[in-house]
Amino acid sequence: MKTKISTKFQIKKATIKDVKTIHSLVNQFAVKNEMLPRSLNEIYENIRDFYVCRDDGKIVGVAALHILWEDLAEIRSVAVSSNYQRKGIGAKLIKKCLKEAETLEVEKVFALTYHPGFFRELGFHDIDKNALPQKIWGECLKCHKFPECNELAVIKELP
């Protein structure tokens, strides 16, 4: 049964109190090989990257904007609870990350994803992973699928 989203859902920056819930939600998708797992330590260290979507106080979605270089950032760890999927929450989280990237004057934002169509609908286009700087491969090296990963890279240039 799909849960109806209340009109009170909000997207805000994550806080320290959100870390365990973020960890749980992200790793629900990681065990299904839909994204990289994240340790509690990694989430604590990068908490300022995360946004959460709340429905009546309950976290139902997360996404992170991770700055990699002066002109490049990555959207990562986009996860929405199964009961809340296909309701626009993922898109709203990504748009919030993009808005922050624009505020920071980042020129390009990319994502590595198994769902490129979702990102294409938000103005991203496909790019060869090898065209991205080597700096991004640090995450890939941690993955059990490396180098046989079938994630696709998408990128969006910001105004």
BELPEMO-V6668 format. One record per backbone hydrogen bond with DSSP energy under -0.5 kcal/mol. NH is the residue of the N-H (numbers start at 1). CO is the residue of the C=O. If there is no record, write none. Layout:
NH	CO
NH	CO
//
This chain:
3	83
9	6
10	54
12	10
12	52
14	50
18	15
19	16
22	18
23	19
24	20
25	21
26	22
27	23
28	24
29	25
29	26
30	26
31	27
32	29
33	30
34	29
43	39
44	40
45	41
46	42
47	44
49	46
50	46
50	47
51	63
52	12
53	61
54	10
54	52
55	58
56	54
58	55
60	53
61	53
62	79
63	51
64	76
65	49
66	64
66	74
67	65
68	72
69	72
72	69
73	108
74	66
75	110
76	64
76	74
79	62
79	77
81	60
84	81
85	82
87	84
92	88
93	89
94	90
95	91
96	92
97	93
98	94
99	95
100	96
101	97
102	98
103	99
104	100
105	102
106	101
108	71
109	156
110	73
111	154
113	111
113	152
118	115
119	115
120	116
121	117
122	119
123	120
124	119
125	155
127	153
131	128
132	129
136	133
137	134
138	135
139	136
140	136
141	137
142	138
142	139
143	139
143	140
146	143
148	145
152	113
153	127
154	111
155	125
156	109
158	107
//
